[in-house]
């Protein structure tokens, strides 16, 4: 596993970060510099895990958060052309988004776990399934989620992982309910490639 790569991070080490050759380090503290990407991936990719890593966005806006994530993944050699998500965890988003000098197609599906972001387009890696740690999660709980999501032995779904008690005996706080979705129906998914618009 790799350690979490945080771009443009201050020189000070995050509290509680531990790194070894076999385990991913935990998420950076909440005070990390604005604009950093809080991301951890299982590396090399594991065939039998439920998740490929974790991402801790700062807001619920894919329009604001996804371009930085796509750019960071591209920097790590992972190409993204599509992103699938559950609309219950995000603000309404466009069907196409400019990121890393190309257009990324966004699609929402209610059948996807609300705490999962499914990224596709990389010919070598295939699909990349990331646990989405809710933006308002405390740093200690985010560390717990990052550690669990990058564990090769993890077989839990994202929502189950976030609801599981951690070392302190308490679960990671549940994400707040999504905001009113008025108008979200018009933002439905991949043109004619498996998505549907609700009527």
For each residue, the residues with C-beta under 8 A, 3 or more apart:
1: 22 23 24 40 41 42 43 150 152
2: 5 24 40 41 42 43
3: 17 19 24 25 40
4: 17 24 25 26 27 28 38 39 40 146
5: 2 37 39 72 76
6: 9 28 32 36 37 38 39
7: 35 36 37 72 75
8: 33 35 36
9: 6 28 32 33 36
10: 32 33
11:
12:
13: 17
14: 17 26 27 28 29 32
15: 29 139
16: 26 29 140 143
17: 3 4 13 14 25 26 28
18: 23 25 26
19: 3 23 24 25
20: 23
21:
22: 1
23: 1 18 19 20 147 150 151
24: 1 2 3 4 19 40 41 42 53 146 147 150
25: 3 4 17 18 19 40 146
26: 4 14 16 17 18 142 143 144 146 147
27: 4 14 38 40 54 56 133 139 142 143 145 146
28: 4 6 9 14 17 32 36 38 139
29: 14 15 16 32 139
30: 138 139 142
31: 139
32: 6 9 10 14 28 29 36 38
33: 8 9 10 36
34: 58
35: 7 8 68
36: 6 7 8 9 28 32 33
37: 5 6 7 55 68 69 72
38: 4 6 27 28 32 55 56 57 133 142
39: 4 5 6 53 54 55 56 69 72 73 130
40: 1 2 3 4 24 25 27 53 54 146 149 150
41: 1 2 24 52 53 76 128 150
42: 1 2 24 45 46 49 51 52 53 150 152
43: 1 2
44:
45: 42 52 125
46: 42 49 52 152
47:
48: 152
49: 42 46 52 151 152 154 155
50: 129 154 155 156 157 158
51: 42 54 116 129 130 131 149 150 154 158 161
52: 41 42 45 46 49 127 128 129 130
53: 24 39 40 41 42 128 130 131 149 150
54: 27 39 40 51 130 131 132 133 145 146 149 150
55: 37 38 39 69 117 130 131 132 133
56: 27 38 39 132 133 135 137 142 145 146
57: 38 60 65 69 132 133 135
58: 34 65 135
59: 64 65 91 135
60: 57 89 90 91 135 178 179
61: 64 65 90 91 93
62: 65 66 83 85 90 91 93 97 106
63: 66 91 93 94 97
64: 59 61 67
65: 57 58 59 61 62 68 69
66: 62 63 69 70 83 93 97 99 104 106
67: 64 70 71 97 98 99 100
68: 35 37 65 71 72
69: 37 39 55 57 65 66 72 73
70: 66 67 73 74 80 99 100 104
71: 67 68 74 75 99 100
72: 5 7 37 39 68 69 75 76
73: 39 69 70 76 78 79 80 119 128
74: 70 71 77 78 79 80 100
75: 7 71 72
76: 5 41 72 73
77: 74
78: 73 74 119 122 125 128
79: 73 74 121 122 123
80: 70 73 74 83 99 100 104 119 120 121 122 128
81: 102 104 105 120 121
82: 104 105 106 107 119 120 121 190
83: 62 66 80 104 105 106 107 117 118 119
84: 106 107 108 109 112 117 118 119 120 189
85: 62 89 90 93 106 107 108 109 112 116 117 118
86: 89 90 108 109 110 111 112 113 114 116
87: 90 92 108 110 178 181 184 187
88: 110 114 177 178
89: 60 85 86 114 115 132 134 175 178
90: 60 61 62 85 86 87 93 108 178
91: 59 60 61 62 63 179
92: 87 181 183 184 187
93: 61 62 63 66 85 90 97 106 108 187
94: 63 97 106 187
95: 105 106 107 187 188 189 190 191
96: 103 104 105 106
97: 62 63 66 67 93 94 103 104 106
98: 67 102 103 104
99: 66 67 70 71 80 102 103 104
100: 67 70 71 74 80
101:
102: 81 98 99
103: 96 97 98 99
104: 66 70 80 81 82 83 96 97 98 99
105: 81 82 83 95 96 190 191
106: 62 66 82 83 84 85 93 94 95 96 97 189
107: 82 83 84 85 95 188 189 190 193 194 195
108: 84 85 86 87 90 93 112 184 187 188 189 195
109: 84 85 86 112 189 195
110: 86 87 88
111: 86
112: 84 85 86 108 109 116 118
113: 86 116 157 158 159
114: 86 88 89 158 159 175
115: 89 131 132 133 134 158 159 161 162 175
116: 51 85 86 112 113 129 130 131 132 157 158
117: 55 83 84 85 129 130 132
118: 83 84 85 112 127 128 129 130
119: 73 78 80 82 83 84 127 128 129 130
120: 80 81 82 84 126 127 128
121: 79 80 81 82
122: 78 79 80 125 126 128
123: 79 126
124:
125: 45 78 122 128
126: 120 122 123
127: 52 118 119 120
128: 41 52 53 73 78 80 118 119 120 122 125
129: 50 51 52 116 117 118 119
130: 39 51 52 53 54 55 116 117 118 119 149
131: 51 53 54 55 115 116 145 149 158 161 162
132: 54 55 56 57 89 115 116 117 158
133: 27 38 54 55 56 57 115 137 141 142 145 146 162 172
134: 89 115 137 162 173 175 176
135: 56 57 58 59 60
136: 173 175 176
137: 56 133 134 141 142 145 172 173
138: 30 141 142 173
139: 15 27 28 29 30 31 142 143
140: 16 143 144 168
141: 133 137 138 144 145 166 172 173
142: 26 27 30 38 56 133 137 138 139 145 146 172
143: 16 26 27 139 140 146 147
144: 26 140 141 147 148 166 167 172
145: 27 54 56 131 133 137 141 142 148 149 161 162 172
146: 4 24 25 26 27 40 54 56 133 142 143 149 150
147: 23 24 26 143 144 150 151
148: 144 145 151 154 156 161 164 166
149: 40 51 53 54 130 131 145 146 154 158 161
150: 1 23 24 40 41 42 51 53 54 146 147 154
151: 23 49 147 148 154
152: 1 42 46 48 49
153:
154: 49 50 51 148 149 150 151 161
155: 49 50
156: 50 148 160 161 164
157: 50 113 116 160 161
158: 50 51 113 114 115 116 131 132 149 161 162
159: 113 114 115 162 163
160: 156 157 163 164
161: 51 115 131 145 148 149 154 156 157 158 164
162: 115 131 133 134 145 158 159 171 172 174 175
163: 159 160 171 172 174
164: 148 156 160 161 171 172
165: 168 169 170 171
166: 141 144 148 169 170 171 172
167: 144
168: 140 165
169: 165 166
170: 165 166
171: 162 163 164 165 166 174
172: 133 137 141 142 144 145 162 163 164 166
173: 134 136 137 138 141
174: 162 163 171
175: 89 114 115 134 136 162
176: 134 136
177: 88
178: 60 87 88 89 90 181
179: 60 91
180:
181: 87 92 178 184 185
182:
183: 92 186 187
184: 87 92 108 181 187
185: 181 188 197 198 199
186: 183 197
187: 87 92 93 94 95 108 183 184
188: 95 107 108 185 195 196 197 198
189: 84 95 106 107 108 109 193 194 195 196 197
190: 82 95 105 107 193 194 195
191: 95 105 195
192: 195
193: 107 189 190
194: 107 189 190
195: 107 108 109 188 189 190 191 192
196: 188 189
197: 185 186 188 189
198: 185 188
199: 185
